[in-house]
């Protein structure tokens, strides 16, 4: 099943600490390509969200900008509310890194006003943290 292959590639790229960052990104992009080709919109939304986290955590700012823009457009087109929220977080964190505090705050407030909730967000804004622990791609702020 192509959807399972896509998700396996996504989670391999997200969670395997033995891979270097380029291998992780390649697995995530391959999973995205397979899911998109299959027309499985939810399955394709997840790699956009996860890829944005890996790009953020490894400081790949230009790639992150492109990923978030494409992912937000995709999520809006297919009504993927959760993925819109999950992509809005790294977009706003990137705005903060670039010194656009007003834009970041507006984006965070808009996401919360839409009812977005990330069950895995830590207090620093890193959405890869779960249950007080750290994911293999977690930011150093946690």
VOGURO-645794 format. One record per atom (N, C-alpha, C): residue number from 0; residue in three letters; x, y, z. Coordinates in pm, 1 decimal. Layout:
N
NUM ala X Y Z
...
This chain:
142
0 unk 83.6 -118.3 0.0
0 unk 0.0 0.0 0.0
0 unk 87.8 124.3 0.0
1 unk 72.4 207.9 -101.3
1 unk 155.1 328.9 -110.6
1 unk 138.6 423.3 8.6
2 unk 18.7 429.9 67.6
2 unk 0.1 518.3 182.0
2 unk 85.6 474.0 301.1
3 unk 98.8 344.2 320.0
3 unk 183.6 294.5 429.0
3 unk 331.6 317.6 400.3
4 unk 370.7 300.9 275.2
4 unk 508.9 329.1 237.2
4 unk 539.8 476.6 264.5
5 unk 447.7 564.5 225.1
5 unk 467.1 708.6 246.7
5 unk 482.0 740.1 394.8
6 unk 392.3 686.3 477.0
6 unk 399.0 714.5 620.7
6 unk 523.8 655.2 684.5
7 unk 564.9 536.3 640.5
7 unk 689.0 477.6 693.8
7 unk 808.9 565.4 661.6
8 unk 815.3 617.2 540.8
8 unk 924.6 706.6 503.7
8 unk 921.7 834.3 587.6
9 unk 801.9 887.4 608.6
9 unk 788.4 1009.8 687.9
9 unk 838.6 986.7 830.1
10 unk 795.1 878.1 892.1
10 unk 835.7 855.6 1031.0
10 unk 979.7 809.7 1042.5
11 unk 1031.0 744.2 940.9
11 unk 1172.8 711.4 938.5
11 unk 1254.8 840.6 935.1
12 unk 1214.1 934.2 850.2
12 unk 1284.2 1062.2 841.9
12 unk 1268.1 1147.1 965.9
13 unk 1155.0 1136.4 1031.2
13 unk 1129.2 1217.7 1149.8
13 unk 1200.5 1164.6 1273.6
14 unk 1200.1 1034.5 1291.8
14 unk 1236.4 979.9 1421.7
14 unk 1364.6 898.4 1427.2
15 unk 1433.2 876.9 1316.3
15 unk 1552.5 793.5 1320.3
15 unk 1676.9 878.4 1345.0
16 unk 1728.8 876.4 1467.4
16 unk 1844.2 960.3 1500.4
16 unk 1974.7 913.0 1435.6
17 unk 1974.3 792.8 1376.7
17 unk 2095.7 742.2 1312.5
17 unk 2116.9 799.7 1173.2
18 unk 2016.9 867.3 1119.5
18 unk 2029.5 927.0 986.8
18 unk 2082.3 1068.7 998.5
19 unk 2162.1 1109.2 900.1
19 unk 2201.6 1250.5 901.0
19 unk 2084.6 1333.9 849.0
20 unk 2094.0 1463.8 865.7
20 unk 1981.1 1551.4 834.5
20 unk 1939.6 1541.6 688.0
21 unk 2034.1 1528.8 596.1
21 unk 1998.5 1519.8 455.1
21 unk 1921.1 1391.6 424.6
22 unk 1958.7 1281.1 489.5
22 unk 1884.5 1155.5 471.0
22 unk 1743.3 1167.3 528.7
23 unk 1732.3 1231.7 642.7
23 unk 1600.7 1250.8 704.2
23 unk 1510.9 1332.2 611.9
24 unk 1564.9 1440.9 560.5
24 unk 1486.9 1527.4 471.9
24 unk 1449.0 1452.1 344.4
25 unk 1540.2 1372.1 291.6
25 unk 1509.5 1294.4 170.6
25 unk 1394.1 1197.8 195.7
26 unk 1395.7 1128.3 309.7
26 unk 1285.8 1036.5 342.3
26 unk 1153.2 1111.6 354.8
27 unk 1155.1 1225.9 419.1
27 unk 1032.8 1305.3 434.2
27 unk 980.8 1353.2 298.6
28 unk 1069.9 1400.5 214.1
28 unk 1027.9 1446.6 80.4
28 unk 977.6 1330.1 -5.4
29 unk 1042.4 1213.7 5.9
29 unk 996.2 1096.0 -68.3
29 unk 856.8 1054.3 -21.5
30 unk 834.8 1054.9 109.0
30 unk 701.9 1022.7 161.8
30 unk 596.9 1120.6 114.2
31 unk 632.4 1248.1 110.6
31 unk 541.8 1351.0 60.0
31 unk 508.4 1326.7 -86.8
32 unk 608.8 1295.7 -166.0
32 unk 586.8 1272.6 -309.5
32 unk 494.3 1153.3 -332.3
33 unk 514.6 1046.2 -257.7
33 unk 429.7 927.7 -273.9
33 unk 285.8 958.6 -232.7
34 unk 269.2 1023.0 -118.1
34 unk 134.6 1055.3 -69.6
34 unk 62.5 1149.1 -165.8
35 unk 132.6 1248.2 -216.9
35 unk 72.1 1342.7 -309.7
35 unk 32.3 1274.0 -439.4
36 unk 118.6 1187.4 -488.7
36 unk 89.9 1115.2 -612.9
36 unk -32.7 1025.8 -598.3
37 unk -56.8 975.1 -478.0
37 unk -170.8 888.1 -452.6
37 unk -300.4 966.1 -431.0
38 unk -289.2 1097.0 -415.6
38 unk -407.5 1178.8 -390.2
38 unk -460.8 1164.3 -248.6
39 unk -379.1 1115.0 -158.4
39 unk -418.8 1099.2 -19.0
39 unk -382.4 1228.0 54.6
40 unk -479.3 1317.5 66.4
40 unk -451.5 1452.2 116.2
40 unk -407.7 1454.2 262.2
41 unk -473.4 1379.1 348.0
41 unk -432.1 1373.8 488.9
41 unk -292.4 1314.7 500.4
42 unk -268.4 1211.0 425.2
42 unk -137.4 1145.4 427.2
42 unk -28.6 1240.5 376.3
43 unk -62.9 1329.7 285.6
43 unk 33.2 1427.3 234.1
43 unk 49.0 1547.3 327.3
44 unk -52.7 1577.7 405.6
44 unk -42.1 1688.9 499.8
44 unk 59.6 1662.2 608.8
45 unk 64.5 1538.8 654.6
45 unk 155.7 1501.8 762.9
45 unk 302.6 1523.0 725.4
46 unk 349.0 1479.6 606.6
46 unk 490.2 1505.2 574.9
46 unk 524.8 1653.6 567.8
47 unk 430.6 1737.3 520.7
47 unk 458.2 1881.3 522.8
47 unk 482.9 1927.2 666.9
48 unk 395.3 1886.4 758.7
48 unk 408.8 1926.6 899.0
48 unk 539.4 1876.2 958.4
49 unk 567.9 1748.8 937.4
49 unk 688.4 1689.8 996.3
49 unk 815.9 1742.5 931.7
50 unk 814.0 1761.3 800.9
50 unk 930.3 1817.2 732.4
50 unk 959.6 1957.3 785.4
51 unk 855.3 2035.5 809.1
51 unk 877.9 2171.2 860.4
51 unk 946.6 2167.3 996.8
52 unk 912.5 2068.5 1079.6
52 unk 976.6 2057.7 1210.8
52 unk 1123.6 2021.3 1199.1
53 unk 1154.0 1926.4 1112.3
53 unk 1293.9 1886.3 1092.9
53 unk 1374.4 2003.4 1036.6
54 unk 1319.5 2072.8 938.8
54 unk 1389.5 2187.7 880.4
54 unk 1412.3 2295.6 985.7
55 unk 1313.2 2321.1 1070.0
55 unk 1329.1 2420.8 1175.5
55 unk 1437.0 2378.2 1274.7
56 unk 1426.2 2256.3 1322.8
56 unk 1518.9 2210.1 1426.3
56 unk 1663.8 2203.1 1378.6
57 unk 1683.8 2189.7 1248.4
57 unk 1819.3 2184.1 1194.3
57 unk 1860.5 2314.0 1124.7
58 unk 1781.6 2419.5 1141.7
58 unk 1819.5 2551.1 1092.9
58 unk 1822.7 2566.2 942.2
59 unk 1740.1 2494.6 871.9
59 unk 1734.7 2502.3 725.3
59 unk 1627.4 2604.6 686.8
60 unk 1657.6 2732.6 712.2
60 unk 1558.7 2839.7 707.5
60 unk 1497.3 2859.9 569.1
61 unk 1577.4 2863.0 464.4
61 unk 1522.5 2885.8 330.8
61 unk 1432.8 2770.3 287.8
62 unk 1477.0 2648.3 315.2
62 unk 1394.7 2531.6 283.3
62 unk 1266.2 2532.8 366.0
63 unk 1276.9 2577.3 490.3
63 unk 1160.0 2585.5 576.8
63 unk 1058.1 2683.8 520.5
64 unk 1104.7 2798.2 475.6
64 unk 1014.4 2897.9 417.8
64 unk 935.9 2838.0 302.1
65 unk 1004.8 2768.8 212.6
65 unk 938.7 2707.4 96.9
65 unk 843.2 2596.0 138.6
66 unk 886.1 2512.8 232.8
66 unk 803.8 2401.5 280.4
66 unk 674.4 2452.0 344.4
67 unk 686.4 2550.0 431.0
67 unk 569.6 2602.4 501.2
67 unk 473.1 2667.9 401.6
68 unk 525.7 2744.5 307.0
68 unk 437.4 2807.7 207.8
68 unk 361.9 2702.9 126.6
69 unk 433.1 2602.6 78.7
69 unk 368.3 2496.5 0.5
69 unk 270.8 2417.2 87.4
70 unk 311.7 2385.9 209.5
70 unk 225.8 2308.9 299.8
70 unk 99.9 2383.4 339.4
71 unk 112.2 2512.6 368.7
71 unk -5.9 2591.6 403.3
71 unk -102.6 2602.2 285.3
72 unk -49.0 2618.9 166.4
72 unk -135.6 2624.0 47.9
72 unk -207.3 2490.4 28.7
73 unk -134.4 2380.7 45.6
73 unk -192.2 2247.0 31.7
73 unk -300.0 2224.0 137.5
74 unk -267.9 2256.7 262.8
74 unk -363.0 2236.6 372.3
74 unk -488.9 2321.1 352.7
75 unk -473.0 2443.5 305.1
75 unk -589.7 2529.0 280.1
75 unk -675.3 2472.1 167.1
76 unk -609.9 2424.9 62.5
76 unk -683.3 2369.8 -52.3
76 unk -769.6 2250.4 -12.1
77 unk -718.7 2167.2 78.6
77 unk -788.2 2043.8 113.8
77 unk -855.0 2048.3 251.1
78 unk -856.5 2165.7 315.6
78 unk -925.2 2180.2 443.5
78 unk -862.7 2100.8 557.0
79 unk -732.2 2093.4 558.6
79 unk -660.4 2017.3 661.8
79 unk -628.5 2109.4 779.2
80 unk -725.2 2130.8 864.9
80 unk -714.4 2227.4 974.1
80 unk -597.8 2198.7 1067.8
81 unk -582.3 2074.1 1108.5
81 unk -472.5 2040.8 1199.6
81 unk -337.3 2072.3 1136.3
82 unk -320.2 2038.1 1009.9
82 unk -191.7 2063.3 944.4
82 unk -169.0 2211.9 921.0
83 unk -277.1 2286.9 901.3
83 unk -263.1 2432.4 893.0
83 unk -204.5 2484.6 1022.8
84 unk -258.8 2439.7 1134.5
84 unk -207.7 2481.7 1264.8
84 unk -63.0 2437.0 1283.0
85 unk -35.1 2310.2 1252.6
85 unk 100.0 2256.9 1273.6
85 unk 203.1 2325.8 1184.9
86 unk 162.8 2377.0 1071.6
86 unk 254.4 2451.6 984.3
86 unk 264.2 2597.7 1025.9
87 unk 160.0 2649.1 1087.3
87 unk 162.0 2788.2 1132.4
87 unk 263.4 2807.9 1244.6
88 unk 281.2 2707.3 1328.3
88 unk 375.8 2719.0 1439.9
88 unk 518.5 2742.2 1389.2
89 unk 574.5 2656.6 1301.8
89 unk 710.7 2685.6 1254.9
89 unk 719.1 2813.4 1171.2
90 unk 609.3 2848.3 1101.9
90 unk 610.2 2975.0 1026.9
90 unk 630.0 3091.7 1122.8
91 unk 557.1 3090.6 1233.1
91 unk 568.0 3199.3 1330.7
91 unk 701.5 3195.9 1404.5
92 unk 751.6 3076.9 1433.8
92 unk 884.0 3067.0 1496.5
92 unk 991.5 3123.0 1403.9
93 unk 977.4 3098.8 1275.5
93 unk 1072.2 3153.4 1178.5
93 unk 1062.3 3306.1 1174.0
94 unk 940.4 3358.7 1180.6
94 unk 924.1 3504.6 1186.5
94 unk 995.6 3561.3 1309.3
95 unk 984.2 3491.8 1423.1
95 unk 1053.9 3536.4 1543.5
95 unk 1204.3 3536.9 1522.1
96 unk 1257.6 3430.8 1463.5
96 unk 1402.7 3422.0 1438.6
96 unk 1449.5 3536.5 1350.3
97 unk 1362.3 3580.9 1260.9
97 unk 1397.1 3689.3 1168.0
97 unk 1366.4 3826.7 1225.2
98 unk 1320.0 3831.2 1350.1
98 unk 1296.1 3958.8 1416.6
98 unk 1159.4 4018.8 1391.5
99 unk 1070.7 3947.2 1326.6
99 unk 935.7 3998.2 1301.6
99 unk 844.3 3954.6 1415.9
100 unk 862.2 4018.3 1529.4
100 unk 787.8 3981.8 1649.9
100 unk 638.6 4006.8 1633.0
101 unk 604.7 4116.8 1567.9
101 unk 463.7 4149.9 1548.0
101 unk 396.2 4046.4 1458.7
102 unk 460.9 4011.8 1348.4
102 unk 404.9 3910.5 1259.0
102 unk 391.0 3775.7 1326.8
103 unk 491.4 3738.8 1406.6
103 unk 486.9 3611.5 1478.8
103 unk 372.3 3611.1 1579.2
104 unk 361.0 3718.3 1655.6
104 unk 253.5 3724.2 1754.1
104 unk 116.9 3719.6 1686.6
105 unk 100.8 3793.6 1579.0
105 unk -27.1 3791.9 1506.6
105 unk -58.6 3652.3 1454.5
106 unk 42.1 3585.4 1402.3
106 unk 21.6 3450.6 1351.1
106 unk -16.4 3352.3 1459.8
107 unk 54.5 3358.2 1573.4
107 unk 21.2 3270.2 1685.6
107 unk -119.7 3297.9 1736.4
108 unk -152.9 3426.3 1750.7
108 unk -287.1 3461.2 1800.5
108 unk -395.6 3415.9 1703.1
109 unk -370.6 3433.2 1574.4
109 unk -468.9 3389.5 1474.3
109 unk -487.6 3238.3 1478.4
110 unk -378.2 3165.2 1494.7
110 unk -387.9 3018.9 1501.9
110 unk -469.5 2976.9 1623.9
111 unk -444.7 3039.7 1737.0
111 unk -520.0 3006.7 1857.4
111 unk -666.1 3047.0 1844.4
112 unk -692.5 3160.3 1780.0
112 unk -830.7 3205.0 1762.0
112 unk -909.7 3109.0 1673.0
113 unk -840.8 3045.1 1580.0
113 unk -907.3 2947.0 1493.9
113 unk -934.8 2817.0 1568.9
114 unk -888.4 2810.3 1692.6
114 unk -912.5 2690.7 1772.4
114 unk -803.0 2588.4 1760.1
115 unk -690.2 2626.4 1701.8
115 unk -580.6 2532.4 1686.2
115 unk -523.2 2491.9 1820.2
116 unk -503.3 2365.1 1836.0
116 unk -440.3 2312.9 1956.8
116 unk -340.6 2207.6 1912.9
117 unk -221.6 2215.6 1962.2
117 unk -124.3 2111.0 1935.5
117 unk -102.6 2034.6 2064.4
118 unk -141.8 1907.7 2069.0
118 unk -125.7 1833.6 2192.4
118 unk 19.6 1807.2 2228.4
119 unk 112.6 1839.2 2138.9
119 unk 252.2 1808.5 2164.7
119 unk 339.1 1932.8 2171.6
120 unk 280.5 2048.4 2196.7
120 unk 361.6 2170.4 2201.0
120 unk 417.5 2192.9 2340.8
121 unk 545.3 2219.6 2347.9
121 unk 605.8 2250.8 2477.4
121 unk 601.6 2401.4 2498.8
122 unk 644.6 2446.1 2610.8
122 unk 635.3 2587.7 2643.7
122 unk 724.2 2674.3 2555.9
123 unk 827.4 2617.0 2493.6
123 unk 914.3 2697.5 2408.5
123 unk 857.8 2711.0 2267.9
124 unk 750.5 2636.9 2237.8
124 unk 692.7 2641.0 2104.2
124 unk 737.4 2525.5 2017.0
125 unk 830.3 2443.6 2063.0
125 unk 877.3 2330.2 1984.9
125 unk 769.9 2222.1 1984.9
126 unk 715.6 2190.4 1870.0
126 unk 604.5 2096.4 1863.9
126 unk 649.5 1952.1 1854.1
127 unk 777.7 1923.9 1866.3
127 unk 821.8 1784.8 1860.1
127 unk 831.8 1721.8 1997.2
128 unk 811.7 1799.9 2103.7
128 unk 825.1 1747.3 2238.7
128 unk 697.3 1677.0 2280.3
129 unk 709.8 1566.0 2348.0
129 unk 592.4 1492.8 2393.6
129 unk 611.4 1449.2 2537.0
130 unk 508.5 1461.9 2613.7
130 unk 506.3 1408.8 2749.0
130 unk 623.0 1449.7 2836.4
131 unk 675.8 1566.9 2818.1
131 unk 787.3 1613.6 2898.7
131 unk 921.5 1560.2 2853.5
132 unk 921.6 1469.6 2754.2
132 unk 1046.7 1415.7 2702.5
132 unk 1088.8 1489.0 2577.9
133 unk 1195.3 1440.8 2516.8
133 unk 1243.0 1504.3 2395.3
133 unk 1243.6 1404.8 2282.1
134 unk 1195.0 1449.3 2168.0
134 unk 1199.7 1369.7 2046.6
134 unk 1340.2 1376.6 1989.7
135 unk 1379.4 1282.2 1902.0
135 unk 1512.2 1290.1 1840.7
135 unk 1535.0 1417.0 1758.7
136 unk 1427.6 1488.7 1721.8
136 unk 1446.3 1610.6 1644.1
136 unk 1410.9 1733.2 1725.7
137 unk 1400.3 1718.1 1855.3
137 unk 1356.8 1826.1 1941.1
137 unk 1457.2 1941.4 1941.4
138 unk 1404.3 2060.3 1959.0
138 unk 1491.8 2176.1 1967.1
138 unk 1565.8 2177.1 2100.3
139 unk 1671.3 2249.2 2109.2
139 unk 1752.7 2251.5 2229.8
139 unk 1689.8 2333.0 2341.5
140 unk 1580.6 2406.7 2311.5
140 unk 1517.0 2489.9 2414.0
140 unk 1437.6 2407.4 2513.3
141 unk 1409.4 2282.4 2479.6
141 unk 1324.3 2199.7 2566.9
141 unk 1403.4 2134.6 2677.9
